[in-house]
Amino acid sequence: MMTLNIDDDTANLLRQLSEQEHVSPAQLIKNLLSDYLEDLADAAAGDAALVELLSSKDDTISLAEWEQQLNALER
């Protein structure tokens, strides 16, 4: 278990939002923190994929080129 100290203004905003969302302040914090951490992980994965793409020796093609090649195979 963890304790979080926040200022009065933030606590008031948290209470207002938790009432608006019909969840407890604790559950709202859990949801918000979970979403934020998931977003950070997604951003890190995207950054890693971009680094890999930019450092790759493999050729890449655009979606339009890929569609042309696929259409040619279907004929």
N, C-alpha and C positions, 0 to 999 in steps of 0.2 A: 504494500500500500504506500501511496505517496501523498504528501501534503503540498498544496500549492497556495502561496500567498500572493494575492492580487490587491490592487488599490481599489478604493471604494467606487470610483467611476466605472472601472472595468467590471466589478462585481454587479453593479446596477445594470449595466448593459447585458451581462450574462443572464441575470435574472429575467430581464425583459424578453430576451431572445428565447430563453428556455420556456417561458410561459407561452410565447407565440408559437413555438414548435411543439408544445405539449410534452416536453420531456424534462427530467430533472436537470439542474445545472451540472451535476456530475456526469450524467449521460451525455449531455451536450458537449462537454469538454472532451470526453472520450471519443465521441463521433468526430469532432473537429480535429482532434489530434491524430486520430487514425487516418482521416482523409488527407491531412497535411503530410503525414509520413509516407503514405502511399504515393502521393504526388511527387515527393522528393525521390522515392525509389524509381518511379516512372521516368522522371527527368534524368536521373543518373543512367538508367538503361538507355535512354535516347542519346545521351551524350556519348556513351560507350559505343553505341551502334554507329554514330556519326564518325567517331575517331577511327573505328574499324573500316568504315566505308572509304574515308579519305586516305587511309594508309594502305588500302588494298591494291594489289597489282591486277586484280581481276577487272575486266571491262564491265561497265554498267551500261544499260540502255534505258531510254525513256519508256514511259507507259505506251506512248504512241508507237514507238518502234516495236515494242513487244507485241502490241495488238496487230501490227502489220505482219509480223512473223507468224503469229497464231493464225491469222486469217489466211495466209499463204498455205499453211499446213492443212487447213480445212478444205481447200480447193482441190 
